[in-house]
Amino acid sequence: MLSRENFIFTIGYDGPVAVVDNQARKKYGKLGTGELAEKGLFRAAYSSAVFSSDPKEFELVLEAYKRLGKDSTVELNTLERLFGVSPVDVKRSISL
């Protein structure tokens, strides 16, 4: 399983290997889900919520997304498709 920081800053996959944005991971990797959402890093915030599987974190992302005026009609069940993030069983990563 990937670490939280690697998972939330994964930008794609090369077969069984996650490709991680190293610069973003170093800069924002220690922030919590709510902090990421407040900074407008919604994909990373949503990835953090997916990693934790905590319903409260999903709500944090949705509320911040709506509050910051992105789309007041979006619902929780559409965020996975919107951000293109779902749980993946990957054990290795490479950093770019």
N, C-alpha and C positions, 0 to 999 in steps of 0.2 A: 504494500500500500504506500502511496506517496505521502509525504509530509503535507500538513495543511498548507504551508507556504508554497510548496511546489504545485499542489492541486489548484489553488486559487489563481495562480498566475500561469497555468498551462494555456498555451496558445494553439496547440494542435497536437497531433500524434504522428509518429513515424513508426508504423507497425505497432509493436508492443511497448514503445517508448514514448513517454510524454515529452513534449518540447516546451520548455519553460522560459518565460521572459525574465531573465536574470536581473535586469536593471529594475524593473517594477517590483520584483520579489524583494530585492535589497531595500528599496525605498519604502515599500508599503507592507511588507510581509508580516510585521508584528502588530498591525492594526486589527482591531476587532471588526466584526461584521457591520455594526452600526457606524463606526468611524469610516470604513471604506465607503459605505452608502452616502454618508454626509459629504464626502469628498467628491462624490459623483462617479466613483468607481463601481458602477452597478454590477457589471459582470463579475468582478472580483468579489463583491459583497454577496452576490447570489451564489457564487462558487463556495464561499465560506459557509453560507447557510446549508448548502448541499452537503458539504463535508461534515458539518456538525449534526445534521438531521434534526435540528431543533426548530419546531414550528414558530417559536417566538422570533427567531432570527429571520425566517422567511417573511414574517410580518414587518420586521424592521426595514427590510429591503423594499417591500411593497409600499410602505408608508413614505419612506424617503423618496422613492421614485415618483410617487404621486405628488408629494409636497413640493418637490423641486420642479414641478411643472412639465415633466416628461410626457405623461399620459394619464389623465385622471380616470380613464375608463379601464385600464389594464387590471386584470384579476390575477390572483395568486397562481391559479392553474395555467396561466399563459406565460409565466416567467421562464419556465424551462425552455420553451420554444423561442421566446424572445432573445434570451442570452445564449442559447445553444449549449447549455451545461447540463450534464446528467452524471450520476455516479459511474465510474469506470474502474475496473480492476486492473491497474497498471502498477508494476513494481519498480520500474526504472524511469529515470528522467535524464534529459540532457538540457543544459542551460545555454541560451543564446544571449 
